[in-house]
Amino acid sequence: MDFREKILQETLAVHPRLTGCRPEIEAAASMVCESFAAKGKLLACGNGGSAADAEHIVGELMKGFRMKRPLPEELRAALTRTDATMGPHLAERLQGALPAIALTGHASLSTAFANDVDPLLVFAQQLYGYGAPGDVLIALSTSGNSKNVLFAVTTARCLGIKTIGMTGKSGGRLADLCDVTIRVPENETALVQELHLPVYHAICTIAEQQFFGTSG
């Protein structure tokens, strides 16, 4: 069985309510993997609990998640050659990473731009600065109508950045703006967020397996 199929089946077995979202989850995972394969990066944004989810996604991608990610032997050797004392320590403990940035941090930049320009454009400003064609934005909004998230998606589309929306059943305006929108079957904020977690865990697991697994 293909590893993607296995991961999706495992996710849906535990969370059968997400069965209707399977095509979108699969499409989102493919989009993310294609970007990483082309040396792109992932950007993520959201508000409140969705901001925590954006940070969570980055945490699963930038270090080992469900498997070990040892460095390539050539890099391990290069680190040791660079410094005989610190190099081996780095070689043993650094982990393979999939480049991802949460737009929900960077307090100095965010507060300066919010104060000096427009608080609703903080995510959009960071997308303009960090983003490049071929990158992917995961935009989380339980209502699908968070204005700062919508501004970010609009900016991403203009820059040639692919967009994945994660929202609730109604979809909101986000559903019409994104390349792929995963609309989980709930509308109440807490319940939407509970279903978002297994969705992005499945996406991160697929990406990790592709780039660090035996078949990657």
C-alpha positions, 0 to 999 in steps of 0.5 A: 500500500502506498504510504499516502494511502496508509496515512490517510486511511489511518487518519480517517479510521480515527476521525471518520467525520473527516471522510468527506474531506479526503480529496482536499486533504490529499490535494493539500498534501500533494501541494505541500510536497511539490513545493518542498521538492521544488525548494519552496517553503510553507507559510502559515497564519491564523488567529487565536487557536488557529495561530497556535495551530499555525505554530504547531504545523511549523513545529512538526515540519521543522524537526522530527515529527513521527520519525527520525531525520538524521542528517545526510552523511556528507553534511555530518562529515562537513560539520566535523571537518569544520570544527572537531569539537562542536561539529560532531555534536551538531552532526549527531543532534541536528535534524532534517527540516522542511522549511516553514514559517509561522506568520503569527510570531515576530512580535516586533515586526507585527506590532510595529506594522500594526501600529504604523500602518494597518493591523489587518495587513500584518500577515500580508506584509510578512507574505510579501517579505518572505514569500516567493512563487512556488511557496505554499500558504496554509491559512486557518480561519474557523469562520473563513472570514477572518479579514487578516487571513483573507488579506494574506490569501489575496497577497499570496495569490498575487505573488504566485504562492499556492494557498490551502484554506482550513476552515469550518463547514460553511467555508466563509469567503476563504473557500472561494479564494484558496486553491484548496479549501479543507472544510471540516464538518463543524461550525463551532470554533472549538469543534472546528479546531479539534478537527483541524489538528488531525488534518494537518497532522496527516499532511505533515506525516505525508510530507515527512514520509516522502522526504525522510522515509525509506520510500522518500 
